[in-house]
Amino acid sequence: MSENQIQSSGQLSSSELTFEDFKNIVINDYRICFESRQASLIGRREVLTGKAKFGIFGDGKEVAQIAMAKAFRKGDWRSGYYRDQTFMFATGMATITEFFSQLYANTDVEAEPFSGGRQMNCHFSTRVLNEDGSWKNQLLMKNTSADISTTGGQMARLVGLAQASKLYRNNPDLSYLTHFSAGGNEVAFGTIGNGSTSEGVFFESINAAGVLQIPMAVSIWDDGFAISVPSELQTTKQDISEVLKGFQRDEKGEGFEIFKVKGWDYPGLCETYEKAIAICREKHIPVMIHVYELTQPQGHSSSGSHERYKSKERLEWEMQFDCLLKMRNWMLDSAIVTEEELAELETKAKEFVRVCRKNAWDAVQKVLRQEAAEAESLLKAFGIPAFDEMSRSIHASVEVSRREILEHVRKALRMLAGKDSQEKHSLLAWFNTQMVANSERYNSRLFTDSFDSHTHIPVVPAEYDEDSKWIDGREILNSCFDENFTRDSRIIAFGEDVGSIGDVNQGFAGLQNKFGTLRVADTGIRESTIIGQGIGLGLRGLKPIAEIQYLDYILYAINVISDDLASLSYRTKGGQKAPVIIRTRGHRLEGVWHSGSPMAALLGIMRGVHICVPRDMTQAAGMYNTLLRADEPALVIECLNGYRLKERLPRNVGDFTVPLGKAEILHEGTDITIVSYGSTLRVVQESAKELLEMGISIEIVDVQTLHPFDLDELCVKSLRKTNKLLVADEDVPGGASAFILQQIVEKQKGYYFLDSAPKTISAKEHRPPYGTDGDYFSKPSVDDIIEVVYEMMSEGNPAKYPPIF
């Protein structure tokens, strides 16, 4: 049997079916379920025998997922839970061989298209991008967003995937995007385990979907446990649909349609999903299907046994109410199939899954064996006993791995240090080739690197007339957004206070009236879901600006940014992208909660998202112009104290671009290089005049973006001239300043040009207290900058610069 025959055939309405049609559909559905169960059983065994690293499987959920698959159409999207393998098999978005290829971490995306070996099994995605990063036609595909392991994390992006359908249905200006929607008729299917409904992001997302009234269908797989924790310790009333009754649609038509169905009831499940998804698709009403009385026959994962925490009575119940057994008995009782026919089907299914597993394993081992053979031959060529032993060790491995091969080769190269031979040259050449290939296998595609990368956006300078107006910085941004929204109907903005009042600092003032509530929208206070909306909308071809009101508040969304958005391109090996721009404001103001600069945290966990730190609103506008033409996610942090500072309005305010990763010298000097960004730059600039009066000439470098960082190495070029380095930052000590120092001293090799120790000046370890004095005593001031610079000069020439204190 070929794997393209395993898909469910059931999208005919019951009125069109003969009994023979019905019978064939049911039998085929059972076969898919049975094959999926076998994949789970064999997969767990492969982990326990050491062929795979870890396993998590969808056994016990098969019948519910086959019912859900019947309602899933081309153009629809899934944002799911890592137990949806039966659904993926039934819809044709995954094959069993691909399932095992992922279990064995096959790095070939042809064999393992979900992640190229980067994610554990049951973490699915569809490749919605061509090799060059351009979009495929989503209406010709069934689509799934890339799974993540964080429980409940899939819910945030689900909101955006569903909201996209609403926008496509209600905004005629988007009708030209025929690769992404057919009049907004697509449903976003979400799945989640009952334990994960305790997560805050679940409640955020459910509330958001109820407010937005979007075609979002959430299936809750309820097997009564979250690993070992039973429902009575997880959920009020031990019943999530009971808890959520307040979301049930009322006479005004607001809210959800909530359904509850037993997970072993095949006819009931099919009927429920047909009804629920029809309401969701046709009326754009969110629905929730609580599937309860499910089982988890092998426990949570390959890491442990459920016998440790389930009672004898519970285990007996699970055996009796296993969905496969219940479906099997129903088929026999309904005379759909005979025992003999089922026995034959099950025998063939077992053999089919075994063949799929073997094919997947052989494909992985074939490549590794070839690499092993090459390494063995190269090591043997030396005729050194120790190398012969290495060669034999590689050859003897039952399950060869790249790690084992390269450990031997690298040890051999270390032993050959200082020696020269043709054999060494051959081994080194092979090693270097392998390292390049392995970099592509394991380290590539942090960004999609497409033709729409920021690196391909032309640099267009800001242009000014002689009579260019001096206006507030906020007005520069407002004009920039106005022109971009006019230029590109895909651009939308949303966040707390963005719509009606035009955001708290007026960057969107008047734009909701001009472009409508669909494109410039207010949201509730739900930071995680705001970012999730951006991810889902970005996956469906739109250009979202997701606003987080203050930089401090981004901490409430950091899991969605870090786990989902930042890793999206990497974990799909360039198969998916979401060009979300996260707009926020931070740095200097007054108070613990509105003046934060948690840059070190962001730098550490947001690799995969550009971090832009413009010094003023003109630079911010240029960065937005770049990002809104590119296809990569980014965070733009505007300076809180810069909105009412006067700047000249460029005549090409919607078209000029500021390239990412390009530092700029703002003030030339000869004695010391000061590197900074954002609001702190103005403090540094204010110090320059007094320092010059003291006989000290400083060179000021604005890095402009932290990710990417100074691609032209302007910082070290400045250091060649001054030989002294100070990094000024308002993050905590050892925060962003440490990152900048590492980039300049280590990566740019700036240590060659230092004639004294580099220094950093930063904020205090605590958050800034309220008030002007609080700011002065907690973040770098002009006085601080002057005195630190003077001290650095005094260390080298105390006669000319006698100590102040």
Legacy VTK file of the C-alpha trace (Angstrom):
# vtk DataFile Version 3.0
C-alpha trace
ASCII
DATASET POLYDATA
POINTS 805 float
0.000 0.000 0.000
1.419 3.413 -0.893
1.258 6.110 1.742
-0.839 8.414 -0.394
-3.640 5.889 0.029
-3.894 6.319 3.772
-5.845 9.573 3.749
-9.405 9.711 4.999
-12.010 9.801 2.272
-14.787 11.331 4.292
-15.984 14.759 3.127
-19.191 13.588 1.486
-22.425 14.571 3.206
-24.518 11.725 4.549
-27.253 12.432 1.995
-24.846 11.547 -0.843
-23.656 8.258 0.623
-24.765 4.750 -0.213
-24.301 2.180 2.523
-21.342 0.781 0.585
-19.739 4.270 0.480
-20.375 4.690 4.184
-18.924 1.285 4.946
-15.750 1.972 2.957
-15.233 5.321 4.673
-15.617 3.795 8.122
-13.268 0.914 7.361
-10.684 3.298 5.927
-11.000 5.528 8.994
-10.415 2.567 11.285
-7.392 1.529 9.239
-5.831 4.990 9.620
-6.511 4.923 13.352
-5.050 1.438 13.705
-1.939 2.351 11.708
-1.475 5.436 13.845
-1.702 3.331 17.012
0.919 0.969 15.644
3.160 3.935 14.865
2.855 4.995 18.519
3.618 1.521 19.852
6.594 0.977 17.561
7.811 4.546 18.096
7.947 4.078 21.854
9.867 0.833 21.379
12.401 2.610 19.147
13.054 5.121 21.904
13.440 2.441 24.557
15.901 0.511 22.359
17.975 3.653 21.822
17.353 4.279 18.137
15.492 7.483 18.934
16.142 10.053 21.634
12.667 10.749 22.995
9.100 9.993 22.036
5.710 11.556 22.581
2.724 10.041 20.824
-0.970 10.451 20.041
-2.293 7.072 21.077
-5.776 7.221 22.586
-6.776 10.275 20.498
-7.117 8.491 17.151
-10.889 8.389 16.654
-11.484 11.999 17.674
-8.762 13.147 15.305
-10.149 11.175 12.382
-13.467 12.972 12.918
-11.752 16.344 13.045
-9.842 15.563 9.845
-13.108 15.070 7.938
-13.993 18.723 8.461
-10.551 20.060 7.528
-10.246 21.515 4.014
-7.556 22.929 1.769
-6.752 26.471 2.869
-7.535 25.689 6.510
-4.891 25.935 9.213
-4.006 23.901 12.263
-2.241 25.204 15.374
-1.892 22.150 17.468
-0.808 19.947 20.284
1.978 17.405 19.963
-0.423 14.447 19.912
-2.130 15.108 16.583
-0.426 12.429 14.500
-3.662 10.667 13.480
-5.117 13.957 12.261
-1.942 14.612 10.274
-2.055 11.143 8.683
-5.758 11.435 7.872
-5.445 14.851 6.211
-2.382 13.799 4.223
-0.171 16.464 5.825
2.112 13.714 7.136
2.977 10.155 6.212
4.003 7.405 8.592
7.456 7.226 7.009
7.868 10.970 7.610
6.684 10.429 11.181
9.501 7.926 11.766
11.993 10.082 9.867
11.341 12.806 12.410
11.666 10.330 15.274
15.119 9.436 13.913
16.035 13.134 13.397
16.591 12.857 9.641
18.071 16.209 8.566
16.866 15.904 4.957
13.729 18.050 4.506
12.651 15.819 1.649
12.431 12.925 4.092
11.412 14.970 7.150
9.637 18.093 5.854
8.352 19.286 9.217
11.634 20.459 10.718
14.566 18.870 8.918
15.370 16.821 12.007
15.318 19.784 14.376
12.201 18.918 16.375
11.154 15.803 18.227
8.456 13.579 16.823
4.840 14.740 16.547
5.969 18.343 16.026
4.513 19.007 12.620
4.501 21.839 10.108
3.784 22.273 6.424
6.307 23.930 4.156
4.395 27.014 3.068
7.478 28.617 1.513
9.325 27.839 -1.669
13.081 27.349 -1.459
13.642 31.046 -2.238
11.391 32.107 0.647
8.403 33.090 -1.500
4.920 31.953 -0.507
3.261 28.855 -1.874
-0.447 28.882 -2.663
-2.033 28.076 0.698
-5.409 27.378 -0.887
-3.952 24.381 -2.703
-2.686 22.937 0.580
-3.833 21.850 3.971
-1.732 23.919 6.337
-0.323 23.487 9.796
1.729 26.021 11.700
4.917 24.706 13.242
4.324 22.958 16.541
6.090 23.881 19.766
6.477 21.885 22.956
5.469 24.664 25.342
2.081 23.647 26.713
-0.638 25.998 25.560
1.824 28.009 23.474
0.023 27.083 20.262
-3.069 28.999 21.364
-1.673 32.499 20.853
-0.914 32.111 17.147
-4.229 30.311 16.639
-6.023 33.605 17.259
-4.083 35.293 14.459
-4.631 32.425 12.044
-8.381 32.712 12.583
-8.401 36.517 12.593
-6.808 36.483 9.145
-9.961 34.854 7.756
-12.054 37.664 9.213
-9.814 40.269 7.623
-9.867 38.525 4.254
-13.653 38.267 4.416
-14.304 41.869 5.443
-11.549 43.878 3.772
-12.073 43.972 -0.016
-8.653 45.575 -0.465
-7.141 42.170 0.331
-9.025 40.299 -2.394
-5.963 40.313 -4.667
-4.145 37.964 -2.245
-5.616 34.882 -3.873
-2.869 32.549 -2.583
-3.956 33.020 1.021
-7.730 33.063 1.232
-10.957 32.384 -0.609
-13.145 35.114 0.816
-12.163 34.294 4.390
-13.812 30.859 4.376
-10.883 29.154 6.082
-11.116 27.772 9.599
-8.223 27.762 12.066
-8.242 24.485 14.002
-6.576 24.437 17.400
-5.923 21.467 19.647
-4.833 21.379 23.271
-4.626 18.897 26.113
-6.983 19.363 29.022
-4.094 19.986 31.430
-2.791 22.825 29.280
-6.103 24.662 29.545
-4.815 25.756 32.955
-2.257 27.975 31.216
-2.914 31.697 31.133
-2.368 31.885 27.384
-5.314 29.519 26.901
-7.705 31.854 28.700
-6.212 34.895 26.962
-6.754 33.286 23.571
-10.274 32.059 24.279
-11.277 35.494 25.484
-9.697 37.184 22.464
-11.471 34.853 20.022
-14.800 35.488 21.737
-14.317 39.233 21.457
-13.121 39.127 17.858
-15.711 36.570 16.685
-13.368 34.685 14.395
-13.544 31.217 12.780
-11.476 29.422 15.393
-12.269 25.808 16.320
-10.605 24.585 19.510
-10.519 20.874 20.310
-9.660 19.939 23.883
-8.284 16.409 24.236
-9.339 15.412 27.756
-7.894 12.161 29.106
-8.281 13.202 32.719
-4.587 13.831 33.435
-1.746 16.264 32.777
1.205 13.864 33.012
0.508 12.572 36.548
-1.771 15.351 37.793
-5.488 14.463 37.639
-8.257 16.830 36.595
-9.391 17.518 40.150
-6.042 19.239 40.760
-6.056 20.978 37.386
-9.500 22.330 36.672
-12.326 23.797 38.714
-15.238 21.316 38.697
-12.872 18.899 36.891
-14.490 19.924 33.603
-13.135 22.688 31.374
-16.307 23.066 29.282
-18.277 23.468 32.505
-15.853 26.194 33.587
-16.207 27.949 30.231
-19.998 27.991 30.085
-19.926 31.742 30.412
-18.405 31.864 26.928
-21.429 30.068 25.443
-23.087 32.157 22.736
-26.102 34.071 24.010
-29.186 35.612 22.430
-27.025 38.501 21.174
-24.925 36.014 19.220
-21.733 36.788 21.146
-19.355 34.155 22.444
-18.563 30.541 21.537
-20.569 27.535 20.526
-19.447 24.849 22.949
-19.791 21.132 22.205
-19.013 18.145 24.381
-18.536 14.637 23.033
-16.997 11.384 24.188
-13.657 10.522 22.627
-14.559 6.888 21.905
-17.904 7.609 20.198
-17.091 7.502 16.467
-20.597 8.402 15.162
-21.012 11.114 17.806
-17.616 12.603 17.024
-18.257 12.692 13.271
-21.627 14.352 13.773
-20.271 16.871 16.286
-17.357 17.963 14.106
-19.510 18.262 11.004
-21.955 20.497 12.852
-19.386 22.536 14.768
-17.117 23.318 11.838
-20.064 24.219 9.584
-21.112 26.879 12.115
-17.526 28.077 12.461
-16.859 28.256 8.723
-20.137 29.733 7.530
-20.972 32.121 10.368
-17.461 33.007 11.585
-18.319 31.989 15.102
-15.640 30.430 17.321
-16.414 26.928 18.505
-15.025 24.678 21.184
-15.221 20.895 21.119
-14.487 19.318 24.473
-13.577 15.708 23.741
-13.649 13.815 27.018
-13.304 10.209 28.192
-10.140 9.836 26.176
-7.333 7.502 27.177
-3.539 7.630 26.947
-2.571 3.950 26.657
1.212 4.401 26.923
1.241 7.254 29.375
2.541 10.761 28.758
5.784 9.978 26.945
8.631 7.523 26.631
10.140 8.951 29.825
7.916 7.080 32.240
5.030 4.733 32.933
1.473 5.784 33.723
1.113 2.794 36.030
2.959 4.898 38.592
0.123 7.387 38.967
-3.067 5.760 37.665
-5.124 3.510 39.886
-5.892 -0.079 38.984
-9.530 0.901 38.412
-8.527 3.723 36.074
-6.231 1.465 34.076
-9.001 -1.122 33.704
-11.424 1.583 32.568
-8.938 2.805 29.999
-8.618 -0.674 28.552
-12.393 -0.995 28.238
-12.882 2.488 26.785
-9.916 2.588 24.440
-11.280 4.420 21.395
-9.970 1.801 18.952
-11.620 -1.030 20.839
-14.899 0.886 21.082
-14.858 1.736 17.356
-13.984 -1.848 16.502
-16.882 -3.205 18.545
-19.271 -0.637 17.050
-18.257 -1.678 13.527
-18.879 -5.323 14.338
-22.204 -4.611 16.057
-23.320 -2.496 13.075
-22.411 -5.226 10.582
-20.031 -2.870 8.807
-17.255 -5.428 8.891
-16.621 -8.982 10.048
-14.075 -10.189 12.569
-12.154 -11.917 9.797
-12.017 -8.758 7.688
-10.814 -6.739 10.670
-8.144 -9.301 11.498
-6.845 -9.148 7.913
-6.921 -5.331 7.919
-5.008 -5.183 11.195
-2.387 -7.671 10.031
-1.747 -5.671 6.870
-1.673 -2.412 8.825
0.942 -3.739 11.227
3.133 -4.852 8.353
2.643 -1.536 6.554
3.795 0.463 9.591
6.787 -1.824 10.076
7.787 -1.237 6.456
7.421 2.539 6.895
9.594 2.425 10.004
12.254 0.363 8.247
12.281 2.663 5.231
12.754 5.697 7.473
15.539 4.048 9.471
17.333 2.749 6.385
17.225 6.214 4.783
18.926 7.788 7.793
21.490 5.030 8.187
22.373 4.958 4.488
23.636 8.537 4.604
25.411 8.068 7.933
27.016 4.818 6.813
28.403 6.541 3.748
29.931 9.284 5.907
31.244 6.644 8.313
32.843 4.695 5.464
34.590 7.815 4.213
35.946 8.591 7.674
37.069 4.979 8.191
38.978 4.976 4.909
40.688 8.292 5.633
41.758 7.169 9.110
43.049 3.815 7.884
45.204 5.555 5.282
47.568 6.799 8.010
48.607 3.296 9.057
48.719 4.435 12.689
47.441 1.847 15.208
45.451 4.404 17.209
43.746 5.570 14.009
43.049 1.976 12.974
41.305 1.497 16.313
39.199 4.600 15.694
38.261 3.255 12.279
37.246 -0.095 13.743
35.193 1.639 16.433
33.235 3.586 13.818
32.700 0.476 11.724
31.491 -1.559 14.701
28.742 0.892 15.642
25.324 -0.656 15.243
23.674 2.754 15.094
26.221 5.184 13.746
25.887 8.901 14.462
27.597 12.008 13.130
28.689 12.848 16.633
30.592 9.575 16.966
32.214 9.947 13.546
33.391 13.495 14.162
34.573 12.820 17.693
37.076 10.317 16.265
38.094 12.564 13.377
38.601 15.612 15.593
40.667 13.609 18.053
42.808 12.372 15.165
43.358 15.928 13.945
44.384 16.994 17.435
46.915 14.169 17.520
48.278 15.356 14.170
48.949 18.921 15.348
52.298 20.099 13.997
52.566 17.236 11.517
52.119 17.371 7.774
51.209 14.716 5.229
48.955 14.144 2.257
46.772 11.925 4.446
46.320 14.772 6.907
45.389 17.192 4.110
42.777 14.706 2.865
41.322 14.171 6.333
41.241 17.908 7.044
39.561 18.646 3.707
36.905 16.012 4.416
36.405 17.386 7.942
35.955 20.948 6.674
33.450 19.797 4.055
31.493 17.943 6.729
31.484 20.949 9.043
30.026 23.134 6.295
27.362 20.516 5.581
26.587 20.107 9.273
26.288 23.834 9.738
23.562 23.775 7.093
21.947 20.724 8.709
21.927 21.968 12.285
22.617 25.718 12.435
21.062 27.360 9.367
17.941 29.402 8.719
17.651 31.456 11.866
16.018 33.735 9.320
14.585 32.540 6.021
17.270 34.452 4.067
14.816 35.035 1.233
14.825 37.589 -1.548
12.724 39.740 0.812
15.380 39.738 3.529
16.225 43.148 4.976
19.622 42.791 3.279
17.909 43.089 -0.116
15.904 46.219 0.693
17.528 49.201 -1.095
18.975 51.889 1.136
17.138 55.135 0.402
18.430 58.227 2.244
16.037 60.627 3.924
15.493 63.697 1.772
14.790 67.200 3.026
13.707 70.469 1.464
15.051 73.816 2.585
11.712 74.486 4.218
11.224 71.026 5.738
9.148 71.436 8.876
10.390 70.794 12.374
7.719 68.737 14.083
7.311 66.429 17.064
8.931 63.004 16.680
5.526 61.380 17.135
4.329 63.202 14.015
7.225 61.756 12.009
6.049 58.281 12.964
2.436 59.148 12.248
3.307 60.323 8.738
5.440 57.222 8.169
2.625 54.865 9.171
0.082 56.836 7.148
2.099 56.503 3.955
2.858 52.810 4.496
-0.782 51.952 5.202
-1.732 53.754 2.016
0.969 51.931 0.054
0.289 48.386 1.264
-3.155 47.088 2.256
-1.570 44.063 3.931
-0.301 46.209 6.804
-2.383 46.168 9.975
-1.677 47.446 13.486
-3.212 46.438 16.787
-2.532 46.668 20.485
-3.673 48.331 23.674
-4.951 51.879 22.905
-3.674 51.764 19.313
-7.022 52.350 17.624
-9.352 54.950 19.054
-6.758 57.271 20.620
-3.959 56.413 18.191
-1.663 54.861 20.852
-0.534 56.463 24.088
2.059 58.585 22.272
-0.045 59.370 19.200
1.964 57.516 16.577
-1.314 56.222 15.094
-3.388 59.315 15.785
-6.240 59.612 13.291
-5.283 56.489 11.363
-8.188 54.367 12.581
-10.603 56.958 11.210
-8.754 56.904 7.899
-8.120 53.156 7.463
-10.875 51.587 9.550
-11.099 49.428 12.648
-10.001 46.276 10.838
-6.584 47.724 10.043
-5.919 49.909 13.109
-7.425 48.160 16.084
-7.578 48.245 19.854
-7.072 45.039 21.814
-7.574 44.011 25.379
-4.713 43.780 27.841
-3.355 40.443 26.627
0.263 40.705 25.568
0.780 37.016 24.773
-2.162 36.959 22.410
-1.173 40.253 20.781
2.082 38.642 19.692
0.231 35.449 18.761
-2.134 37.436 16.564
0.907 38.817 14.788
2.368 35.351 14.182
-0.875 33.920 12.804
-1.548 36.930 10.588
2.029 36.891 9.334
1.786 33.197 8.429
-1.209 34.021 6.262
0.475 36.653 4.157
-0.294 39.842 6.075
2.104 42.442 7.508
1.207 42.918 11.187
2.471 45.572 13.587
1.789 44.143 17.043
2.140 46.825 19.677
3.205 46.189 23.265
2.511 49.429 25.079
5.716 49.568 27.132
8.907 47.583 26.923
8.425 46.375 30.503
5.199 44.659 29.427
6.942 42.559 26.815
7.845 40.188 29.628
4.212 39.048 29.621
4.626 37.904 26.011
8.195 36.705 26.103
7.335 33.005 25.952
5.394 33.473 22.713
8.138 35.628 21.215
10.974 33.343 22.240
9.424 29.888 21.856
7.365 30.550 18.758
8.216 33.656 16.730
11.986 33.712 17.204
12.421 30.014 16.436
9.877 29.741 13.616
12.253 29.904 10.667
14.900 27.817 12.416
12.638 25.027 13.628
11.064 24.628 10.185
14.438 24.991 8.429
13.102 27.888 6.388
9.703 26.320 5.768
7.649 29.038 7.471
7.936 32.728 8.278
5.923 35.360 10.112
7.049 38.934 9.355
5.778 40.417 12.620
6.939 43.866 13.708
6.681 44.237 17.471
6.405 47.924 18.227
7.079 49.178 21.740
8.678 52.018 23.682
11.049 52.050 26.590
14.140 53.386 28.310
14.021 56.685 30.111
10.919 57.857 31.925
9.915 57.697 35.573
8.920 54.657 37.555
9.610 50.979 38.049
7.140 49.802 35.400
7.522 52.357 32.601
11.228 52.930 32.155
12.705 49.487 31.857
15.524 48.397 29.602
15.640 44.596 29.986
17.890 44.342 26.967
20.074 41.483 28.171
17.021 39.265 28.576
15.823 40.117 25.082
19.245 39.665 23.521
19.552 36.243 25.091
16.213 34.703 24.192
15.139 36.498 21.028
17.680 35.215 18.520
15.663 34.986 15.330
14.070 38.408 15.864
15.867 41.612 14.853
16.237 44.080 17.738
16.141 47.697 16.613
17.011 50.515 19.043
16.587 53.803 17.123
17.845 56.985 18.770
14.981 59.124 17.497
11.724 58.867 15.588
13.246 59.610 12.192
15.563 56.626 12.549
12.620 54.569 13.815
10.571 55.550 10.759
13.396 54.498 8.456
13.594 51.140 10.183
9.837 50.637 9.877
10.086 51.470 6.167
12.732 48.755 5.814
10.911 46.157 7.899
7.537 46.710 6.246
9.155 45.852 2.912
11.058 42.853 4.310
9.789 39.496 5.579
11.567 39.005 8.893
10.325 39.491 12.459
11.656 42.441 14.416
11.310 44.338 17.673
11.486 48.124 17.443
12.011 49.967 20.737
11.191 53.641 20.441
12.631 56.158 22.931
9.940 57.063 25.431
11.322 60.537 26.001
11.627 61.353 22.312
8.054 61.735 21.088
7.849 65.480 21.668
11.380 66.354 20.648
11.520 68.290 17.388
12.793 66.604 14.223
12.758 67.581 10.559
10.124 65.869 8.437
11.698 64.059 5.438
9.794 64.649 2.237
10.060 60.887 1.548
8.957 59.909 5.049
7.274 56.690 3.873
10.047 55.625 1.518
13.467 56.340 3.008
15.076 53.334 4.664
17.503 52.748 7.503
19.418 49.493 6.973
19.640 47.007 9.827
23.028 46.202 11.273
24.618 49.459 10.154
26.186 51.543 12.909
26.683 55.288 12.503
29.256 57.756 13.825
27.340 60.686 15.300
30.320 62.672 16.577
33.910 62.304 15.447
36.707 62.325 17.987
40.228 61.113 18.620
40.658 60.185 22.276
38.007 57.619 23.173
35.241 55.664 21.425
31.870 55.640 23.181
29.380 53.094 21.845
25.718 53.354 22.783
22.148 53.306 21.473
18.667 54.698 22.057
18.009 57.331 24.701
21.444 57.000 26.299
22.992 58.451 23.152
21.546 61.865 23.958
23.184 61.710 27.378
26.503 60.864 25.754
26.083 63.643 23.202
25.378 66.167 25.962
28.645 65.193 27.628
30.754 65.888 24.530
30.925 69.679 24.912
32.187 69.687 28.517
34.618 66.872 27.776
36.032 68.883 24.878
36.471 71.820 27.236
38.473 69.431 29.431
40.669 68.568 26.462
39.023 65.216 25.661
37.708 64.417 22.180
35.148 61.601 22.108
33.889 59.632 19.115
30.255 58.563 19.486
28.995 55.456 17.697
25.285 54.623 17.495
24.909 50.881 16.864
21.232 51.409 15.819
20.390 47.689 15.967
21.605 45.082 18.438
20.539 42.143 16.271
22.175 42.310 13.774
25.145 44.145 15.257
27.443 46.484 13.344
27.924 44.359 10.232
30.512 46.758 8.792
32.506 46.742 12.060
32.426 50.495 12.408
33.083 50.171 16.140
36.487 48.541 15.725
37.382 50.975 12.948
36.787 53.776 15.438
38.789 51.900 18.055
41.784 51.694 15.714
41.863 55.483 15.918
41.142 56.101 19.607
42.481 52.934 21.311
40.004 53.391 24.163
36.485 51.993 24.499
33.524 52.862 26.706
30.131 51.200 26.260
27.268 53.262 27.665
23.987 51.516 28.324
20.963 51.800 30.607
20.449 48.073 31.069
21.679 46.447 34.297
25.425 45.889 34.819
26.616 43.057 32.601
23.517 43.370 30.437
23.478 44.723 26.908
26.820 46.417 27.594
28.429 42.994 28.036
26.958 41.853 24.727
28.244 44.958 22.942
31.669 44.537 24.536
31.829 40.904 23.426
30.917 41.857 19.874
33.593 44.574 19.655
36.439 43.096 21.685
36.047 39.436 20.741
34.142 39.157 17.472
35.557 42.315 15.857
38.948 41.611 17.503
39.012 45.058 19.054
41.393 43.865 21.776
44.258 44.357 19.301
43.743 48.109 19.402
43.174 48.749 23.113
45.795 50.550 25.137
43.744 50.356 28.331
40.982 48.197 29.758
37.605 48.715 28.058
34.857 49.896 30.374
31.092 49.861 30.603
28.729 52.267 32.266
25.216 51.082 32.935
22.183 51.452 35.150
22.089 50.168 38.704
21.023 46.602 39.416
17.515 47.585 40.477
14.697 49.031 38.404
14.619 52.835 38.314
12.633 54.496 41.088
9.978 57.095 40.404
10.811 60.731 39.688
13.568 62.768 38.116
15.916 62.146 41.012
15.219 58.427 40.801
16.271 58.470 37.163
19.404 60.476 37.949
20.603 58.090 40.625
19.786 54.859 38.815
20.708 55.398 35.158
23.805 56.914 33.542
23.754 60.711 33.679
25.815 63.307 31.843
27.901 63.677 35.007
28.509 59.924 35.092
29.648 59.847 31.473
32.005 62.801 31.902
33.599 61.407 35.033
34.074 57.868 33.708
35.635 59.178 30.483
37.883 61.529 32.447
38.950 58.667 34.739
39.870 56.544 31.725
42.004 59.374 30.359
43.543 59.989 33.786
44.685 56.371 34.047
46.868 56.849 30.983
48.017 60.404 31.650
47.446 61.486 35.278
49.667 64.517 34.836
47.430 65.950 32.151
44.215 64.662 33.699
44.703 64.730 37.492
42.129 62.698 39.450
38.913 64.528 40.261
38.063 62.630 43.421
LINES 1 806
805 0 1 2 3 4 5 6 7 8 9 10 11 12 13 14 15 16 17 18 19 20 21 22 23 24 25 26 27 28 29 30 31 32 33 34 35 36 37 38 39 40 41 42 43 44 45 46 47 48 49 50 51 52 53 54 55 56 57 58 59 60 61 62 63 64 65 66 67 68 69 70 71 72 73 74 75 76 77 78 79 80 81 82 83 84 85 86 87 88 89 90 91 92 93 94 95 96 97 98 99 100 101 102 103 104 105 106 107 108 109 110 111 112 113 114 115 116 117 118 119 120 121 122 123 124 125 126 127 128 129 130 131 132 133 134 135 136 137 138 139 140 141 142 143 144 145 146 147 148 149 150 151 152 153 154 155 156 157 158 159 160 161 162 163 164 165 166 167 168 169 170 171 172 173 174 175 176 177 178 179 180 181 182 183 184 185 186 187 188 189 190 191 192 193 194 195 196 197 198 199 200 201 202 203 204 205 206 207 208 209 210 211 212 213 214 215 216 217 218 219 220 221 222 223 224 225 226 227 228 229 230 231 232 233 234 235 236 237 238 239 240 241 242 243 244 245 246 247 248 249 250 251 252 253 254 255 256 257 258 259 260 261 262 263 264 265 266 267 268 269 270 271 272 273 274 275 276 277 278 279 280 281 282 283 284 285 286 287 288 289 290 291 292 293 294 295 296 297 298 299 300 301 302 303 304 305 306 307 308 309 310 311 312 313 314 315 316 317 318 319 320 321 322 323 324 325 326 327 328 329 330 331 332 333 334 335 336 337 338 339 340 341 342 343 344 345 346 347 348 349 350 351 352 353 354 355 356 357 358 359 360 361 362 363 364 365 366 367 368 369 370 371 372 373 374 375 376 377 378 379 380 381 382 383 384 385 386 387 388 389 390 391 392 393 394 395 396 397 398 399 400 401 402 403 404 405 406 407 408 409 410 411 412 413 414 415 416 417 418 419 420 421 422 423 424 425 426 427 428 429 430 431 432 433 434 435 436 437 438 439 440 441 442 443 444 445 446 447 448 449 450 451 452 453 454 455 456 457 458 459 460 461 462 463 464 465 466 467 468 469 470 471 472 473 474 475 476 477 478 479 480 481 482 483 484 485 486 487 488 489 490 491 492 493 494 495 496 497 498 499 500 501 502 503 504 505 506 507 508 509 510 511 512 513 514 515 516 517 518 519 520 521 522 523 524 525 526 527 528 529 530 531 532 533 534 535 536 537 538 539 540 541 542 543 544 545 546 547 548 549 550 551 552 553 554 555 556 557 558 559 560 561 562 563 564 565 566 567 568 569 570 571 572 573 574 575 576 577 578 579 580 581 582 583 584 585 586 587 588 589 590 591 592 593 594 595 596 597 598 599 600 601 602 603 604 605 606 607 608 609 610 611 612 613 614 615 616 617 618 619 620 621 622 623 624 625 626 627 628 629 630 631 632 633 634 635 636 637 638 639 640 641 642 643 644 645 646 647 648 649 650 651 652 653 654 655 656 657 658 659 660 661 662 663 664 665 666 667 668 669 670 671 672 673 674 675 676 677 678 679 680 681 682 683 684 685 686 687 688 689 690 691 692 693 694 695 696 697 698 699 700 701 702 703 704 705 706 707 708 709 710 711 712 713 714 715 716 717 718 719 720 721 722 723 724 725 726 727 728 729 730 731 732 733 734 735 736 737 738 739 740 741 742 743 744 745 746 747 748 749 750 751 752 753 754 755 756 757 758 759 760 761 762 763 764 765 766 767 768 769 770 771 772 773 774 775 776 777 778 779 780 781 782 783 784 785 786 787 788 789 790 791 792 793 794 795 796 797 798 799 800 801 802 803 804
